[in-house]
Amino acid sequence: QKEALMLVIDIPQDPAETAGLRSAGLDADGIRVYYDKKAREIVRNTGRFMHMRKGDTILPVRACDYEPHTDGPGMRTYVLMDRLAGLEPFMESVSEDGHADPWAVVCLAADLCGALEYCAENGMVHGGIRPSAVFVREDGTFMLGSFDLSGRHIAAGNEPFSINELSLYMAPEQASGTARNGQTDLYSAAMIIYRYFNHGRLPFYPLWPD
């Protein structure tokens, strides 16, 4: 039996949202219906990841459900998935003197491209591809996870991802406010691959070994 990871997503994530809804004229029932709709949307979005095909390189979800808060308006959503190793520790384990194993990088590139192909076929955009969104199965398959289920991307440990990390891999047009799309996802994936082929250096960094 694989070890599981439970992600907990609270709605609202900011208590000020409830105050804003009240200011907009919603009563208690209206606020409850609003938050229930948002929770159902997360469950619906998560459903895309519950029946993955063998060979897919998208991190699958085992189950998803939600319940109302007991101490005020809002919902708490639970997402159960496999707990897998992170990309960074794995790549460190197959590196020597800061040089990632080339075959591991080739496999990473192939699996990320497979994940992006799945996204394109199913009308999905990730929008937050970075190393902490990539996981590794015991057989060495790389899996893309941390999809935006609730208006934010969830990283391992239930914590929102680091904006600083994402900015290193974000396409210029996405950083300037253009809507994220398949091309911006491809750019981010390419940045990860470039980094591991280039001794951990991103573009515009001094060339190794400087």
C-alpha positions in Angstrom: 0.0 0.0 0.0 1.4 3.4 -1.1 1.8 6.1 1.5 -0.8 8.8 1.0 -0.8 12.6 1.2 -3.9 14.6 2.3 -4.2 18.1 0.9 -6.5 20.4 2.8 -8.0 23.4 1.0 -10.0 25.8 3.0 -12.6 28.0 1.4 -12.3 31.0 1.9 -8.6 31.2 2.1 -8.9 34.8 3.2 -11.5 35.7 5.8 -11.8 39.1 4.1 -13.7 37.3 1.3 -16.6 36.7 3.6 -16.7 40.3 4.6 -16.7 41.3 1.0 -19.6 39.0 0.2 -21.6 40.5 3.1 -20.8 44.0 1.8 -22.1 42.9 -1.6 -25.5 42.1 0.0 -25.3 38.3 0.4 -27.0 36.9 3.5 -25.9 33.8 5.4 -27.7 31.4 3.0 -26.3 33.2 0.0 -22.7 32.9 1.3 -23.2 29.3 2.1 -24.4 28.6 -1.4 -21.5 30.6 -2.9 -18.9 28.6 -0.9 -20.6 25.3 -1.6 -20.4 26.1 -5.3 -16.7 26.8 -5.1 -16.1 23.5 -3.2 -18.1 21.6 -5.8 -15.9 23.2 -8.5 -12.8 21.9 -6.8 -14.2 18.4 -6.6 -15.2 18.6 -10.3 -11.7 19.8 -11.3 -10.1 17.1 -9.1 -12.2 14.4 -10.8 -10.0 14.8 -13.9 -7.2 13.3 -12.0 -9.0 10.3 -10.5 -9.1 8.0 -13.5 -5.7 8.3 -15.1 -4.6 5.8 -17.7 -1.6 3.5 -17.3 1.4 5.4 -18.6 -0.1 8.9 -17.9 2.4 11.2 -16.3 -0.1 13.3 -14.3 -0.1 12.7 -10.6 -3.4 10.9 -9.9 -5.9 11.7 -7.1 -7.3 8.9 -5.0 -10.4 10.7 -3.6 -11.8 14.2 -3.0 -14.6 15.4 -0.8 -15.6 18.5 1.3 -17.5 19.5 4.4 -18.8 22.8 5.8 -16.8 24.7 8.4 -18.1 24.2 11.9 -16.9 27.6 13.2 -18.2 29.9 10.6 -19.1 30.2 6.9 -16.9 28.3 4.5 -16.0 24.8 3.3 -13.0 22.5 3.8 -12.0 20.4 0.9 -9.9 17.2 1.2 -7.8 15.8 -1.7 -6.1 12.4 -1.2 -3.2 11.4 -3.4 -0.1 9.3 -3.4 2.9 10.7 -1.5 5.8 10.7 -3.9 9.4 11.9 -3.8 10.1 15.4 -5.0 12.1 16.2 -8.1 14.9 18.2 -6.5 15.9 15.5 -4.0 15.8 12.8 -6.7 17.9 14.8 -9.1 20.4 15.4 -6.4 20.6 11.7 -5.7 21.5 11.0 -9.4 24.0 13.9 -9.8 27.7 13.9 -9.4 29.7 17.1 -8.7 26.5 19.1 -9.6 26.1 17.3 -12.9 22.7 15.6 -13.3 22.6 12.2 -14.9 21.9 12.9 -18.6 19.6 9.9 -19.0 17.5 11.0 -16.0 17.1 14.4 -17.6 16.1 12.8 -20.9 13.5 10.8 -19.0 12.3 13.9 -17.2 11.9 15.7 -20.5 9.9 12.8 -22.1 7.6 12.5 -19.1 7.0 16.3 -18.8 6.1 16.4 -22.6 3.8 13.5 -22.0 2.1 15.3 -19.2 1.7 18.4 -21.4 0.3 16.3 -24.2 -2.3 15.0 -21.8 -3.2 18.5 -20.7 -3.6 19.7 -24.3 -5.8 16.7 -25.1 -8.1 17.5 -22.1 -8.2 21.3 -22.4 -6.1 21.8 -19.2 -3.6 24.5 -18.4 -1.2 24.1 -15.4 0.1 27.6 -15.2 2.6 26.9 -12.4 5.1 24.4 -13.6 8.3 24.5 -11.5 10.5 21.8 -9.8 8.3 21.5 -6.7 5.3 20.6 -9.0 7.1 17.5 -10.4 7.2 14.2 -8.5 9.0 10.9 -9.0 7.5 7.4 -8.6 9.4 4.4 -7.3 9.9 3.2 -10.8 11.5 6.5 -11.8 8.6 7.9 -13.8 8.3 11.7 -13.4 4.8 12.9 -12.6 3.4 16.5 -13.0 1.2 17.6 -10.1 0.3 20.6 -8.0 -2.5 21.7 -10.4 -4.5 24.8 -9.7 -7.6 23.4 -8.0 -8.8 26.4 -6.0 -7.3 29.6 -7.4 -3.8 28.7 -6.1 -1.3 26.0 -6.8 -0.8 23.5 -4.0 2.7 22.2 -3.3 3.8 19.2 -1.2 2.9 19.7 2.5 -0.4 21.6 1.8 1.5 24.9 1.4 1.0 27.4 -1.5 4.0 27.4 -3.8 6.6 30.1 -3.7 6.1 33.0 -6.0 9.8 33.4 -6.1 10.3 29.9 -7.4 7.6 30.2 -10.0 9.0 33.5 -11.3 12.2 31.7 -12.3 10.3 29.4 -14.7 7.5 31.6 -15.8 7.2 32.6 -19.5 7.7 36.4 -20.0 4.2 36.9 -21.4 2.7 35.2 -18.4 4.7 37.4 -16.1 3.4 40.5 -17.9 -0.2 39.5 -17.3 -1.1 37.5 -20.4 -3.4 34.6 -19.7 -1.5 31.3 -19.1 -1.9 28.7 -21.9 -0.3 25.6 -23.2 2.6 27.6 -24.6 3.5 29.1 -21.3 3.4 25.6 -19.7 5.8 24.4 -22.4 8.1 27.3 -21.7 8.2 26.5 -18.0 8.8 22.8 -18.6 11.7 23.7 -21.0 13.2 25.9 -18.3 13.4 23.0 -15.9 14.9 20.7 -18.5 17.4 23.4 -19.5 18.5 23.9 -15.9 19.3 20.2 -15.4 21.2 19.9 -18.6 23.1 23.1 -17.7 24.6 22.1 -14.4 21.7 23.7 -12.4 22.0 27.0 -14.2 19.0 28.8 -15.7 19.3 30.9 -18.8 21.0 34.3 -18.3 23.0 32.9 -15.4 26.8 32.7 -15.7 27.9 29.6 -17.5 29.2 26.7 -15.4 31.7 26.6 -13.7 31.8 30.3 -13.1 
